[in-house]
Amino acid sequence: MKSKPNLTRFTYDTAAFEGWRLCISRGGKTFTKYYSDKRYGGPRKALKQAEASLDSLKELLDSSRKVNGKLSQTTVKKAEKLLKEA
């Protein structure tokens, strides 16, 4: 499986983690979450969950207001909560 925009695949023989990393930056803030193959039942299921979270996060961030070119604290908290629940 290949990496996609905002989703990076981690598969190392010597590392304890195998899965996907979601990383997106908007309005001066970077949001990151890891989706483990072990937790989600395999690489395809982890990717599916990561893509669903990415779509929800993009929708939230792109439709939010910016204050002086940066995301508001409310939007940042909503985005962090969305990632935490995923």
C-alpha positions in Angstrom: 0.0 0.0 0.0 1.2 3.5 -0.9 1.0 6.7 1.1 -1.6 9.2 0.1 -1.9 13.0 0.6 -2.1 13.6 4.4 -1.8 9.8 5.1 1.5 8.1 5.5 2.1 4.4 5.7 4.5 3.2 8.4 5.8 -0.4 8.0 9.2 -1.1 9.4 10.6 -4.5 10.3 12.3 -3.1 13.5 9.6 -0.8 14.7 6.8 -1.7 17.1 4.2 0.4 15.1 2.7 -0.6 11.8 -0.1 1.5 10.4 -1.2 4.9 9.1 -0.4 8.4 10.2 -2.8 11.2 9.5 -1.2 14.6 9.5 -2.8 17.8 8.2 -1.9 21.4 8.8 -4.4 24.3 8.5 -4.4 27.8 9.9 -1.1 27.5 11.7 -2.0 24.3 13.5 -0.9 20.7 12.8 -3.2 17.8 13.6 -1.7 14.3 13.8 -3.2 10.9 14.7 -1.9 7.3 14.3 -4.1 4.4 13.1 -2.5 1.1 14.1 -3.1 -2.0 12.0 -3.3 -4.0 15.2 -6.0 -1.8 16.8 -8.2 -1.6 13.7 -7.9 -5.1 12.4 -5.4 -4.8 9.5 -4.0 -2.3 7.1 -7.1 -1.9 5.0 -9.4 -1.3 8.0 -6.9 1.2 9.5 -6.7 3.0 6.2 -10.5 3.2 5.9 -10.8 4.7 9.5 -8.0 7.1 8.7 -9.6 8.3 5.5 -13.0 8.7 7.3 -11.3 10.8 10.0 -9.4 12.9 7.4 -12.6 13.6 5.5 -14.4 14.8 8.6 -11.4 16.8 9.8 -11.0 18.5 6.4 -14.7 19.4 6.3 -14.5 20.9 9.8 -11.3 22.9 9.1 -12.2 24.1 5.6 -15.6 25.4 6.8 -14.3 27.1 9.9 -13.7 30.8 10.5 -10.2 32.1 10.8 -9.1 34.8 13.3 -6.1 36.8 11.9 -5.4 33.9 9.5 -5.3 31.3 12.2 -7.9 28.8 13.4 -10.0 29.8 16.4 -9.5 28.0 19.7 -13.0 26.5 19.4 -12.2 25.0 16.0 -8.9 23.6 17.3 -10.7 22.0 20.3 -13.4 20.5 18.0 -10.7 19.1 15.7 -8.8 17.6 18.6 -12.0 16.0 20.0 -12.9 14.6 16.6 -9.5 12.9 16.3 -9.6 11.6 19.9 -12.9 10.0 19.3 -11.8 8.3 16.1 
